[in-house]
Amino acid sequence: MAATTTRSRRRAQFLLGFGVYFVLLWAFWNTPVVYPIQVFVVFLHEISHGLMAIATGGSIQRITLNPRLGGACYCAGGNAFLTLSAGYLGSLVWGGLILEAGRKSGPYAHRLTTALGVFTVVVTILFVRSGFGILFGLLFGGALLAVARLVGARANRVILMGLGLTSCLYAILDIKSDVLDRPQLPSDARMLAELTGVPTVVWGILWIAIAVVVSGWLLVRSYRDA
């Protein structure tokens, strides 16, 4: 009975915590508070293109980021269909992995934050070739390394889960903004439509459906394990 009560309390705390986080994220979405995380998700989006290009026999030429939450990954070779599909879905996968890793990391959360910081800095040095992108990657990666050393395991877990959850949610909002609201933009879906003949909006709806299902599954999973 006591165990059931404790689990119910943890689940209630999880729902309350998620609700507060979502409200705060919504309230501060277009402010400098959330802006660095948005840029980081764009960074994950672009490196996902590059990693898929490498996985299918291609290479990364360069990655660029700009202050307007835009970016591009210039690749040579590889499978064009998979590489184009990897951006929005890649940032969703990254978000899920970071969320799950943070949730399960326990006392070793600082190691995961360190690994994420090192990854960000290394990718920036190797592939990012825009002034803003280089500055952001080094500062954000350095901030993650500092956080890993300066705060405790619980705070590191919260930060990792926050980054992961925001990446998942931003993937949904980004697809809606770039593909459904403005289908005329030269987005991944637009280029994929030109490659396959399938309309841009169809790709947008498909990707949003996948993102919503995956995000919902992650939240249900986290709630059940609370």
MONORMO-V664485 format. One record per pair of residues at least 24 apart in sequence whose C-alpha atoms are under 6 Angstrom apart, sorted by the first residue. I is the first residue (numbers start at 1). J is the second residue. Records with the same first field share a line. If there is no record, write none. Layout:
I = J / J
//
This chain:
10 = 226
11 = 226
39 = 69
41 = 167
44 = 91
45 = 87 / 88 / 90 / 91
46 = 73
48 = 86 / 87 / 90
49 = 83 / 86 / 87
52 = 83
53 = 78 / 83
62 = 127 / 128 / 129
63 = 127 / 128 / 129
64 = 128 / 129 / 130
65 = 133
66 = 132
84 = 188
88 = 171
92 = 168 / 171
95 = 164 / 167 / 168
96 = 164
98 = 164
99 = 161 / 164
102 = 157 / 160 / 161
107 = 153
109 = 153 / 156 / 157
110 = 148 / 156
113 = 148
114 = 145 / 148
117 = 141 / 144 / 145
172 = 208
179 = 204
//
